[in-house]
Amino acid sequence: MSRSYKVTKALIPVAGLGTRFLPATKALPKEMLPLVDKPVIQYVVEEAVDTGLTDILMITGRNKSALENHFDRVAELEQTLMAKGDEDRLEQVQESTELADIYYTRQGDPKGLGHAVLTGKQHIGHHSFAVLLGDDVIDAKDPLLARMIQIHEETGDNVIALMEVDPSEISMYGCAAVTKTEVGDVVIVNDLVEKPKTEDAPSNLAVIGRYILRPEMFTLLEQTQPGRGGEIQLTDALEAAVANPEIAGGVRGVIFKGNRFDTGDKVGFLKAAMILGTRREDIGPELSAWLKEYAKTL
């Protein structure tokens, strides 16, 4: 295995405006909306850390200072909790601070996901890296990212996460045309289409928000022209990698069958809150009992 295929860093784009959650996101970043008592972004960072990635770069934009504050020390709050002897809450507050080495850079102009990833070129350097979209929360019981890193380090190809969706929903996603391999959950990606019409989609395999990329992808992103929506699409750069594997390696997909929560969608966000809440030892029994009773009234 080439050392260049070793994944040590993660990039998390969080520059979006969160318009689907207005007015709540008028002054609060969408990534700071809480799932029970932790903001969405902390679940994403914890996923990276649990996979061994503790060098994390967030690509931010305007009005995102709350993200930096959340992962920073709050001495006055810690001292207050310490004085009260509230060790449990003190530990929870300090947990986010001690998770990882987190760095921040601004995207500047909102030119799309591909541009956001390209913004991290200097920090990432010449090593493969993970990209985790801040809207997608992957169930901690389903180690998707670890599996993707394993496939990347074994093959040297870029790896994207794919998930089967109802054909009527494929127009909301990037879509992959694939060839099966001898490994059940791994496919070769032959083509990618950004948000195709249902009748034009090559499959019902949707690209979800986890990627493992070779550093050569930055070269392809620099050459990528604005596409759908006038933005530099990561999907377009990956399509170029499919067509020119000698430049940046080919593209493989890991078909994910676990739980993924799209917290950028209102219903997805509420589902995540309910599922994660019912698993909690402190509030789970009460919440589950209430949900069962409420379901009878529907």
C-alpha positions in Angstrom: 0.0 0.0 0.0 1.3 3.4 -0.9 1.7 5.7 2.0 -0.2 8.4 0.1 -3.3 6.3 0.4 -3.3 6.5 4.2 -6.2 8.6 5.3 -5.4 10.9 8.3 -7.4 14.0 7.8 -11.1 14.9 7.4 -12.7 17.9 5.7 -16.2 19.0 6.6 -17.9 21.6 4.5 -20.3 23.8 6.6 -20.6 27.0 4.6 -24.3 26.4 3.6 -27.0 28.9 4.5 -29.5 26.4 5.8 -32.4 28.1 4.0 -34.7 25.0 4.5 -34.7 25.7 8.2 -35.5 29.4 8.2 -36.2 31.3 10.3 -34.4 29.1 12.9 -31.2 29.4 10.9 -31.4 33.2 10.4 -28.8 33.7 13.1 -27.9 30.1 14.1 -25.9 27.8 11.7 -28.0 24.8 10.7 -25.2 22.5 11.9 -25.8 23.8 15.4 -29.4 22.7 15.6 -29.6 20.2 18.4 -30.4 16.5 18.1 -31.6 16.0 21.7 -28.7 17.9 23.4 -25.8 17.8 21.0 -25.6 19.8 17.8 -25.7 18.0 14.5 -22.1 18.9 13.7 -20.8 17.2 16.9 -22.2 13.9 15.7 -20.3 14.3 12.4 -17.1 15.2 14.1 -17.5 12.2 16.5 -17.9 9.9 13.5 -14.6 11.1 12.1 -12.9 10.8 15.4 -14.2 7.3 16.0 -12.6 6.3 12.7 -9.3 7.6 13.9 -9.4 11.0 12.0 -8.5 13.7 14.6 -7.2 16.3 12.2 -10.3 18.0 10.9 -10.8 21.1 8.7 -14.1 22.8 8.5 -14.9 24.9 5.5 -17.0 27.7 6.9 -18.7 30.9 5.7 -20.3 34.0 7.2 -22.2 33.7 10.5 -20.6 30.4 11.4 -18.7 31.6 14.4 -21.0 29.5 16.7 -19.3 26.4 15.3 -15.9 27.6 16.4 -17.3 28.6 19.8 -18.8 25.2 20.3 -15.5 23.4 19.9 -13.6 26.0 21.9 -13.1 26.3 25.7 -15.7 28.3 27.7 -13.7 29.0 30.9 -16.5 30.9 32.7 -19.0 28.1 32.1 -16.6 25.4 33.1 -15.7 27.3 36.3 -19.4 27.7 37.2 -20.2 24.0 36.7 -17.1 23.1 38.7 -18.1 25.3 41.5 -21.5 23.7 41.6 -20.0 20.3 41.6 -21.9 19.4 38.4 -19.3 17.0 37.1 -21.6 15.4 34.5 -22.4 18.6 32.6 -18.8 19.7 33.0 -17.7 16.6 31.3 -20.2 17.1 28.5 -19.1 20.6 27.9 -15.4 19.6 27.8 -16.0 16.6 25.6 -16.5 18.7 22.4 -13.4 20.7 23.2 -11.2 17.7 23.5 -12.5 15.7 20.5 -10.0 16.6 17.9 -7.6 19.2 16.4 -10.2 21.3 14.5 -9.2 24.0 12.0 -11.3 26.5 10.1 -11.1 28.2 6.8 -13.7 30.3 4.9 -15.0 29.3 1.5 -15.6 32.9 0.6 -17.9 32.8 -2.5 -20.5 30.0 -2.3 -19.4 28.2 -5.5 -20.6 24.7 -4.6 -19.3 21.6 -2.9 -16.5 21.1 -5.3 -15.2 24.6 -4.6 -15.6 24.0 -0.8 -13.4 20.9 -1.0 -10.8 22.7 -3.2 -10.6 25.4 -0.5 -9.0 22.8 1.8 -6.2 21.9 -0.6 -3.4 23.6 1.3 -4.4 22.0 4.6 -4.9 18.5 3.2 -1.6 18.5 1.3 -0.5 15.3 -0.5 -2.5 12.7 1.3 -5.8 11.1 0.8 -8.6 12.5 2.9 -12.2 12.0 4.0 -15.1 14.4 3.2 -18.1 14.4 5.5 -21.1 16.5 4.7 -22.4 18.2 7.8 -26.1 17.5 6.9 -25.7 13.7 6.9 -25.6 11.9 10.3 -24.6 8.3 10.0 -25.7 5.9 12.8 -22.7 5.2 15.0 -23.7 1.5 15.0 -23.0 1.4 11.2 -19.2 2.0 10.6 -19.5 3.3 7.0 -16.5 5.6 7.1 -14.2 2.9 8.4 -15.3 0.6 5.6 -14.7 3.3 2.9 -11.2 3.9 4.2 -10.5 0.2 4.2 -11.5 -0.1 0.5 -9.5 3.1 -0.4 -6.3 1.9 1.3 -6.7 -1.5 -0.3 -7.3 -0.3 -3.9 -6.0 3.3 -4.1 -9.3 4.4 -5.7 -11.5 7.2 -4.6 -14.5 5.9 -2.7 -18.0 7.3 -2.5 -20.9 6.2 -0.3 -24.0 5.0 -2.1 -27.5 4.2 -0.8 -30.5 2.8 -2.5 -33.4 5.2 -2.6 -36.9 5.1 -4.1 -36.6 5.9 -7.8 -39.0 8.9 -7.3 -36.4 10.5 -5.0 -33.3 10.0 -7.1 -33.7 13.5 -8.7 -32.6 15.0 -5.3 -29.2 13.2 -5.4 -26.2 12.5 -7.4 -26.7 9.1 -9.1 -24.2 6.4 -9.9 -24.1 3.9 -12.8 -22.1 0.9 -11.4 -20.7 -2.5 -12.1 -20.7 -5.2 -9.3 -17.5 -6.6 -7.9 -16.8 -9.9 -6.2 -17.2 -8.0 -2.9 -20.9 -7.7 -2.1 -21.0 -4.1 -0.8 -18.4 -2.7 -3.2 -19.1 -1.6 -6.8 -17.1 0.1 -9.6 -18.6 3.4 -10.5 -18.9 3.9 -14.3 -20.7 7.2 -14.5 -22.2 9.9 -12.2 -25.1 12.1 -12.9 -26.0 15.1 -10.7 -29.7 15.1 -9.8 -31.1 13.3 -12.9 -34.8 13.1 -13.8 -36.3 9.8 -12.7 -36.6 8.6 -16.2 -33.0 9.4 -17.0 -31.4 8.0 -13.9 -29.0 5.1 -14.5 -29.9 3.5 -11.2 -31.5 4.1 -7.8 -28.1 4.4 -6.1 -27.8 7.8 -4.6 -24.5 9.5 -3.6 -24.7 10.4 0.1 -22.4 12.6 2.1 -19.3 10.6 2.6 -16.2 10.5 0.3 -12.7 9.3 0.5 -10.6 11.2 -2.1 -7.0 11.0 -3.4 -5.1 14.3 -3.3 -5.0 14.3 -7.1 -8.7 15.1 -7.0 -7.7 18.7 -6.3 -6.2 18.9 -9.8 -9.4 17.7 -11.3 -11.4 20.2 -9.2 -9.2 23.0 -10.4 -10.0 22.0 -14.0 -13.8 21.6 -13.3 -16.0 24.2 -14.9 -19.2 25.4 -13.1 -22.0 23.0 -13.8 -25.5 22.6 -12.4 -26.6 25.8 -10.7 -23.5 27.6 -11.8 -21.5 25.8 -9.1 -18.3 23.7 -9.2 -19.8 20.2 -8.5 -17.8 17.5 -6.8 -19.8 15.0 -8.8 -18.4 16.5 -12.0 -14.8 16.1 -10.8 -15.5 12.5 -9.7 -17.0 11.9 -13.2 -13.7 13.1 -14.6 -11.9 10.7 -12.4 -14.1 7.9 -13.7 -13.2 8.9 -17.3 -9.5 9.4 -16.5 -8.4 7.0 -13.8 -4.7 7.5 -14.7 -5.0 11.1 -13.3 -6.6 10.6 -9.9 -7.5 6.9 -9.7 -10.8 5.3 -10.4 -14.0 5.6 -8.3 -15.6 2.8 -6.2 -18.7 2.9 -4.3 -19.6 1.3 -0.9 -23.3 0.5 -0.8 -24.6 1.5 2.6 -27.5 -0.3 4.2 -27.4 1.2 7.6 -29.2 4.2 9.1 -28.5 7.6 7.6 -30.3 10.8 8.7 -30.6 13.7 6.3 -30.7 16.5 9.0 -30.9 19.1 6.2 -34.5 18.0 5.7 -37.1 18.8 8.2 -38.7 15.4 8.4 -35.2 13.7 8.4 -34.1 16.0 11.2 -37.2 15.1 13.3 -36.7 11.4 12.7 -33.1 11.6 13.8 -34.1 13.4 17.0 -36.7 10.8 17.8 -34.6 7.7 17.0 -31.5 9.0 18.9 -33.7 10.2 21.8 -35.4 6.8 22.2 -32.0 5.2 22.5 -30.9 7.3 25.5 -30.9 5.7 28.9 -32.0 9.0 30.6 -34.9 9.9 28.4 -35.5 6.9 26.1 -38.0 5.0 28.2 -40.2 8.1 28.8 -40.0 9.2 25.1 -40.7 5.7 23.8 -43.7 5.3 26.0 -45.1 8.7 24.9 -44.5 7.9 21.2 -46.4 4.6 21.5 -49.4 6.4 23.0 -49.2 9.3 20.6 -49.1 6.8 17.6 -52.5 5.5 18.7 -54.0 8.9 18.1 -52.9 9.2 14.5 
